């Protein structure tokens, strides 16, 4: 009896030590998550129902901020949210499809056995993603400089790219794609390397074309990495801020002034802060991202059946 009790005690002590070791490993990340992610999210949600200037105590106003943003056309906040969301959608539509299609096409080309230096090509496409947005913006502004830039000199053009539309969007799109293709390319190449060559050889025996192999073998086998990149690219595009700010400062005529720029200006810009309204816009933007991500999951899951 004493022996069995001592064994149970040792097992319980080992279990406690094991649990303690788990918390030691996840503890720092868990604390970071609570302090810098979970608490700001909860407090931001609360702030969206208040009138708050970051200095005085928040004043509860209920749904007033949301009613102003969504249902008061005479309000400047309504116009800012509408304009910012439209500009953000333009950025999403102009970059996300290309962030998926271009890396996927490059990954397929690099899968051919006859191509040499695959690692070098992959590194060339990946390195721009390691460069800061501010440094990249300086490079692209020099490239499209109306007087000294190589683009105008090669084309014999006098276009001032960043102050005219649709050229301003084109510069922002090019800069974004330049820095984002490499990450998705690495994911797609890693996923494709796990596809058995026997599947392609069997398809060759059956006389399947390259298009058939792509849609019947490659896409189904990498559907989860593909879904991940689509959702993450979309979420990142909706949260765009630095590229339009550094390249065009939101111009011309605020046509590239995305929603995150309005939120940042309302909360931390010059003059009195309107943090409660900015928080409400952030919550609405988050809801848009969630709805679109759920729709993407639904479409991909349905097609995967």
C-alpha positions as CSV (number, residue, x, y, z in Angstrom):
1,X,0.0,0.0,0.0
2,X,2.8,2.4,1.0
3,X,4.7,1.4,-2.2
4,X,1.7,2.2,-4.5
5,X,1.1,5.5,-2.7
6,X,4.7,6.5,-3.1
7,X,4.6,5.6,-6.8
8,X,1.5,7.7,-7.2
9,X,3.2,10.6,-5.5
10,X,6.2,10.3,-7.8
11,X,4.0,10.3,-10.8
12,X,2.1,13.3,-9.6
13,X,5.4,15.1,-8.9
14,X,6.7,14.3,-12.4
15,X,3.4,15.6,-13.9
16,X,3.8,18.9,-12.0
17,X,7.3,19.3,-13.2
18,X,6.3,18.5,-16.7
19,X,3.5,21.1,-16.6
20,X,5.9,23.6,-15.1
21,X,8.4,23.0,-18.0
22,X,5.6,23.6,-20.5
23,X,4.8,27.0,-18.9
24,X,8.5,27.9,-18.8
25,X,8.6,27.4,-22.6
26,X,5.4,29.2,-23.5
27,X,5.4,31.7,-20.7
28,X,7.3,34.5,-22.4
29,X,5.3,34.3,-25.6
30,X,2.1,34.0,-23.6
31,X,2.9,37.1,-21.6
32,X,3.8,39.0,-24.8
33,X,0.5,37.9,-26.4
34,X,-1.5,39.1,-23.5
35,X,0.3,42.4,-23.1
36,X,0.8,43.5,-26.7
37,X,-2.0,41.7,-28.6
38,X,-4.9,40.5,-26.5
39,X,-5.2,43.5,-24.1
40,X,-4.9,46.1,-26.9
41,X,-7.6,44.3,-28.9
42,X,-10.0,44.2,-26.0
43,X,-9.3,47.8,-25.0
44,X,-9.6,48.9,-28.6
45,X,-13.0,47.3,-28.9
46,X,-14.1,49.1,-25.7
47,X,-12.6,52.4,-27.0
48,X,-14.7,52.1,-30.1
49,X,-17.8,52.7,-28.0
50,X,-16.3,55.8,-26.3
51,X,-15.4,59.4,-27.1
52,X,-11.7,59.5,-26.2
53,X,-8.8,61.9,-27.0
54,X,-6.0,59.7,-25.5
55,X,-5.6,62.3,-22.6
56,X,-8.8,62.4,-20.7
57,X,-10.8,59.4,-19.5
58,X,-13.0,57.7,-22.2
59,X,-16.6,58.8,-22.2
60,X,-19.1,56.0,-23.1
61,X,-21.2,56.9,-26.2
62,X,-22.5,53.5,-27.2
63,X,-23.0,53.0,-30.9
64,X,-22.7,56.7,-31.8
65,X,-19.3,56.3,-33.4
66,X,-20.5,53.5,-35.6
67,X,-23.7,55.3,-36.5
68,X,-21.6,58.3,-37.6
69,X,-19.2,56.3,-39.7
70,X,-21.9,54.2,-41.4
71,X,-25.0,56.3,-41.5
72,X,-24.2,60.1,-41.5
73,X,-23.2,61.3,-45.0
74,X,-22.8,64.8,-43.6
75,X,-20.0,63.7,-41.3
76,X,-16.3,64.0,-42.3
77,X,-15.7,60.6,-40.6
78,X,-18.3,59.0,-42.9
79,X,-16.5,60.4,-45.9
80,X,-13.1,59.5,-44.6
81,X,-14.1,55.9,-43.9
82,X,-15.8,55.5,-47.2
83,X,-12.9,57.0,-49.2
84,X,-10.3,55.1,-47.2
85,X,-12.1,51.7,-47.6
86,X,-12.6,52.2,-51.4
87,X,-8.9,53.1,-51.8
88,X,-7.9,50.1,-49.6
89,X,-10.1,47.8,-51.8
90,X,-8.4,49.2,-54.9
91,X,-5.0,48.2,-53.3
92,X,-6.3,44.8,-52.4
93,X,-7.7,44.1,-55.8
94,X,-4.5,45.4,-57.5
95,X,-2.0,43.4,-55.5
96,X,-3.4,40.2,-53.9
97,X,-4.2,38.3,-57.1
98,X,-0.7,39.1,-58.5
99,X,0.9,38.2,-55.1
100,X,-0.5,34.7,-55.6
101,X,-0.3,34.2,-59.4
102,X,3.2,35.5,-60.0
103,X,4.9,33.4,-57.3
104,X,2.9,30.4,-58.3
105,X,4.0,30.7,-61.9
106,X,7.6,31.2,-60.9
107,X,7.4,28.2,-58.6
108,X,6.1,26.0,-61.4
109,X,8.9,27.2,-63.7
110,X,11.6,26.5,-61.0
111,X,10.2,23.0,-60.6
112,X,11.5,21.9,-64.0
113,X,14.6,19.8,-63.7
114,X,16.4,21.5,-66.5
115,X,16.7,24.8,-64.8
116,X,20.0,25.4,-62.9
117,X,20.6,27.8,-60.1
118,X,17.1,27.5,-58.6
119,X,18.3,28.5,-55.2
120,X,19.9,31.6,-56.6
121,X,16.8,32.7,-58.4
122,X,14.7,32.1,-55.3
123,X,17.1,34.2,-53.2
124,X,16.9,37.0,-55.8
125,X,13.2,37.1,-55.5
126,X,13.2,36.7,-51.7
127,X,15.8,39.4,-50.7
128,X,13.6,42.4,-51.5
129,X,11.2,41.2,-48.8
130,X,14.0,41.8,-46.2
131,X,14.4,45.4,-47.2
132,X,12.5,48.0,-45.1
133,X,9.6,49.8,-46.8
134,X,11.2,53.2,-46.3
135,X,14.4,52.1,-48.1
136,X,12.4,50.5,-50.8
137,X,10.3,53.6,-51.3
138,X,13.5,55.7,-51.8
139,X,14.7,53.3,-54.5
140,X,11.4,53.3,-56.3
141,X,11.0,57.0,-56.1
142,X,14.4,57.4,-57.7
143,X,13.5,54.9,-60.4
144,X,10.3,56.9,-61.3
145,X,11.9,60.3,-60.8
146,X,10.5,62.5,-63.6
147,X,13.9,64.0,-64.4
148,X,16.6,61.6,-63.2
149,X,14.7,58.3,-63.2
150,X,15.7,55.5,-65.6
151,X,12.0,54.8,-66.5
152,X,11.4,58.3,-68.0
153,X,14.8,58.3,-69.7
154,X,14.3,54.9,-71.3
155,X,10.7,55.7,-72.4
156,X,11.4,59.3,-73.4
157,X,8.5,60.3,-71.2
158,X,7.9,63.3,-69.0
159,X,5.2,61.7,-66.7
160,X,5.4,62.7,-63.1
161,X,4.4,59.2,-61.8
162,X,3.5,59.7,-58.2
163,X,1.3,62.8,-58.6
164,X,-0.9,61.5,-61.4
165,X,-3.4,58.6,-61.6
166,X,-3.3,55.8,-62.5
167,X,0.5,56.0,-62.4
168,X,0.6,56.6,-58.6
169,X,-1.2,53.3,-58.0
170,X,1.1,51.6,-60.6
171,X,4.2,52.6,-58.6
172,X,2.7,51.4,-55.3
173,X,1.6,48.1,-56.9
174,X,5.1,47.5,-58.3
175,X,6.8,48.3,-55.1
176,X,4.5,46.0,-53.1
177,X,4.9,43.1,-55.5
178,X,8.6,43.6,-55.6
179,X,8.8,43.0,-51.8
180,X,6.1,40.3,-51.4
181,X,6.6,37.8,-54.2
182,X,9.6,36.1,-52.6
183,X,7.8,34.9,-49.4
184,X,5.0,33.2,-51.3
185,X,7.4,31.8,-53.8
186,X,9.3,30.0,-51.0
187,X,6.0,28.6,-49.6
188,X,4.9,27.3,-53.0
189,X,8.2,25.7,-53.9
190,X,8.3,24.0,-50.5
191,X,4.8,22.7,-51.0
192,X,5.5,21.5,-54.6
193,X,8.7,19.7,-53.5
194,X,6.5,17.4,-51.4
195,X,4.4,16.2,-54.4
196,X,5.3,12.7,-55.5
197,X,6.8,12.5,-59.0
198,X,4.9,9.3,-59.5
199,X,1.7,11.4,-59.9
200,X,3.1,13.4,-62.8
201,X,4.6,10.3,-64.4
202,X,1.2,8.5,-64.3
203,X,-0.4,11.6,-65.8
204,X,2.2,11.6,-68.6
205,X,1.4,7.9,-69.3
206,X,-2.3,8.8,-69.6
207,X,-1.4,11.6,-72.0
208,X,-2.4,14.5,-69.7
209,X,-1.4,18.0,-70.8
210,X,0.5,20.5,-68.6
211,X,-2.7,22.4,-67.9
212,X,-4.5,19.2,-66.7
213,X,-1.6,18.3,-64.5
214,X,-1.6,21.8,-63.0
215,X,-5.3,21.8,-62.1
216,X,-5.7,18.1,-61.2
217,X,-2.4,17.4,-59.4
218,X,-0.5,20.6,-58.4
219,X,-3.3,22.8,-57.2
220,X,-5.1,20.0,-55.1
221,X,-1.8,19.0,-53.5
222,X,-0.8,22.5,-52.4
223,X,-4.4,23.8,-51.6
224,X,-3.6,24.4,-47.9
225,X,-0.4,26.5,-48.5
226,X,-2.3,28.2,-51.3
227,X,-5.2,29.1,-49.0
228,X,-2.8,30.3,-46.3
229,X,-1.0,32.7,-48.7
230,X,-4.3,34.0,-50.1
231,X,-5.7,34.7,-46.7
232,X,-2.5,36.2,-45.3
233,X,-1.9,38.3,-48.4
234,X,-5.4,39.7,-48.3
235,X,-5.2,40.5,-44.6
236,X,-1.9,42.2,-45.1
237,X,-3.2,44.2,-48.0
238,X,-6.1,45.5,-46.0
239,X,-3.7,46.7,-43.4
240,X,-1.5,48.5,-45.9
241,X,-0.1,51.8,-44.6
242,X,3.6,52.3,-45.3
243,X,3.6,52.0,-49.1
244,X,1.1,54.7,-50.0
245,X,2.5,56.9,-47.2
246,X,6.1,56.7,-48.3
247,X,5.5,56.8,-52.1
248,X,2.6,59.3,-52.6
249,X,1.7,60.6,-49.0
250,X,-1.9,59.6,-49.9
251,X,-2.1,61.8,-53.0
252,X,-2.9,62.8,-55.6
253,X,-6.1,64.3,-54.1
254,X,-6.2,61.5,-51.5
255,X,-6.8,58.9,-54.2
256,X,-4.2,56.6,-52.5
257,X,-5.1,57.6,-48.9
258,X,-6.0,54.2,-47.5
259,X,-8.1,53.5,-44.5
260,X,-5.2,52.8,-42.1
261,X,-3.8,56.3,-42.9
262,X,-7.1,57.9,-41.9
263,X,-7.1,55.8,-38.7
264,X,-3.6,56.8,-37.9
265,X,-4.3,60.4,-38.5
266,X,-7.4,60.5,-36.4
267,X,-5.7,58.7,-33.4
268,X,-2.2,60.2,-33.5
269,X,-2.2,63.0,-36.0
270,X,-2.0,66.8,-35.5
271,X,-4.7,68.4,-33.4
272,X,-6.9,66.8,-30.9
273,X,-7.0,63.0,-31.1
274,X,-10.3,61.2,-32.0
275,X,-9.1,57.8,-30.8
276,X,-12.6,56.5,-30.2
277,X,-13.6,57.1,-33.8
278,X,-10.3,55.6,-35.0
279,X,-10.9,52.5,-32.9
280,X,-14.4,52.1,-34.4
281,X,-12.9,52.3,-37.9
282,X,-10.4,49.7,-36.9
283,X,-13.1,47.4,-35.7
284,X,-15.0,47.8,-38.9
285,X,-11.9,47.1,-40.9
286,X,-11.3,44.0,-38.9
287,X,-14.8,42.8,-39.6
288,X,-14.3,43.3,-43.3
289,X,-11.1,41.2,-43.2
290,X,-12.9,38.5,-41.2
291,X,-15.8,38.3,-43.6
292,X,-13.5,38.2,-46.7
293,X,-11.3,35.6,-45.1
294,X,-14.3,33.4,-44.3
295,X,-15.5,33.8,-47.8
296,X,-12.1,32.7,-49.1
297,X,-12.1,29.7,-46.8
298,X,-15.5,28.8,-48.0
299,X,-14.6,29.0,-51.7
300,X,-11.4,27.1,-51.3
301,X,-13.0,24.4,-49.1
302,X,-15.8,24.0,-51.6
303,X,-13.5,23.6,-54.5
304,X,-11.3,21.2,-52.6
305,X,-14.1,18.7,-52.3
